[in-house]
Amino acid sequence: QVQLVESGGGLVQAGGSLRLSCSASGRTFSNYAVGWFRQAPGKEREFVATIAWSGGRSYYADSVKGRFTISRDNAKNTAYLQMNSLKPEDTAVYYCAAGPTPVTTAIPYTYWGQGTQVTVSS
């Protein structure tokens, strides 16, 4: 069992940066891939980034590639999403999730956090 809690969201001007954290409970966290997804009002969740349990493989949505960086520190039971050069279209609730493999669809992920709001003003 894995419990996930996101933090670090807030209001930022376009071009600014935020770092989201995903804190996990339990010693099994390192056995799971971690994904970041986001959901804007009236929209379905979309893939943002994912990283393998070892940290050796990572993938990004084209919309965030070059601006966002996913990382993890298994010793701290924490995953991160560094978001730079933020745009208004990045505004959404951001969720972290844990699953068996670093895939780009939300369906296989087993555990989900409650989300943290990111708002980017123009």
C-alpha positions in Angstrom: 0.0 0.0 0.0 1.2 3.5 -1.0 -0.2 6.8 0.2 0.7 9.9 -1.8 0.4 13.6 -0.9 1.3 16.4 -3.3 2.5 19.8 -2.3 4.1 22.9 -3.8 1.3 24.2 -5.9 0.3 27.9 -6.0 -0.2 31.0 -8.1 2.7 32.1 -10.3 3.2 34.5 -13.2 3.8 33.2 -16.7 7.5 32.5 -17.1 7.9 31.6 -13.5 8.8 28.3 -11.8 7.3 25.9 -9.3 8.5 22.7 -7.8 5.9 20.1 -6.9 6.6 17.3 -4.4 5.0 14.0 -4.0 5.5 12.5 -0.5 4.9 8.7 -0.2 4.4 6.5 2.8 5.8 3.0 3.2 9.0 1.3 2.3 7.6 -0.1 -1.0 7.6 3.3 -2.7 10.9 2.5 -4.5 9.2 -0.5 -6.2 6.8 1.7 -8.2 7.1 4.0 -11.2 5.8 7.5 -10.5 3.7 9.6 -12.9 2.5 13.2 -12.8 -0.8 14.0 -14.4 -2.9 17.2 -14.6 -6.5 18.1 -15.0 -8.0 21.4 -15.9 -11.7 22.3 -15.3 -13.9 20.5 -17.8 -11.1 18.4 -19.1 -9.9 14.9 -18.5 -6.6 14.1 -16.8 -3.6 14.3 -19.1 -0.2 12.8 -18.9 2.7 15.1 -17.9 5.7 13.0 -16.9 6.7 9.7 -15.5 9.9 8.0 -14.1 10.8 4.4 -13.5 11.4 3.0 -10.0 15.2 3.1 -10.6 15.1 6.6 -12.0 16.8 5.3 -15.2 13.9 5.9 -17.5 11.7 9.0 -17.8 9.2 10.3 -20.4 7.5 13.6 -20.9 4.5 15.0 -22.7 5.5 17.0 -25.7 3.8 20.0 -24.2 6.1 20.1 -21.2 9.3 18.7 -22.7 12.3 20.9 -22.1 10.4 22.9 -19.4 9.6 20.3 -16.8 11.8 17.8 -15.1 10.7 14.7 -13.1 13.0 13.2 -10.4 12.8 11.0 -7.4 14.7 10.4 -4.2 13.7 6.9 -2.9 15.6 7.4 0.3 13.3 10.3 1.1 10.2 8.6 -0.3 9.6 11.6 -2.5 9.1 12.4 -6.1 9.4 15.9 -7.7 8.2 17.8 -10.7 10.3 20.9 -11.4 8.3 23.2 -13.6 10.1 26.1 -15.4 8.9 28.6 -18.0 5.3 28.1 -16.9 2.5 29.1 -19.3 -1.2 29.9 -18.6 -2.1 26.6 -20.3 -0.2 24.8 -17.5 -3.0 25.8 -15.1 -4.5 22.6 -13.6 -4.7 20.4 -10.6 -1.6 18.3 -10.6 -1.7 14.7 -9.4 1.1 12.2 -8.6 0.5 8.5 -9.1 2.3 5.2 -8.5 2.1 2.2 -10.8 4.0 -0.8 -12.1 5.7 0.8 -15.1 6.4 4.3 -16.4 3.6 4.5 -18.9 1.9 7.6 -20.3 -1.7 6.6 -19.7 -3.4 7.0 -16.3 -5.3 3.7 -16.3 -2.5 1.4 -15.0 -1.5 3.6 -12.1 -2.8 2.1 -8.8 -2.3 4.8 -6.2 -3.1 8.5 -6.5 -2.6 11.6 -4.4 -5.3 14.3 -3.8 -3.8 16.8 -6.1 -2.3 20.3 -5.8 -3.5 23.4 -7.7 -1.2 25.2 -10.0 -2.4 28.5 -11.5 -0.3 30.4 -14.0 -1.5 34.0 -14.7 -0.9 35.8 -17.9 
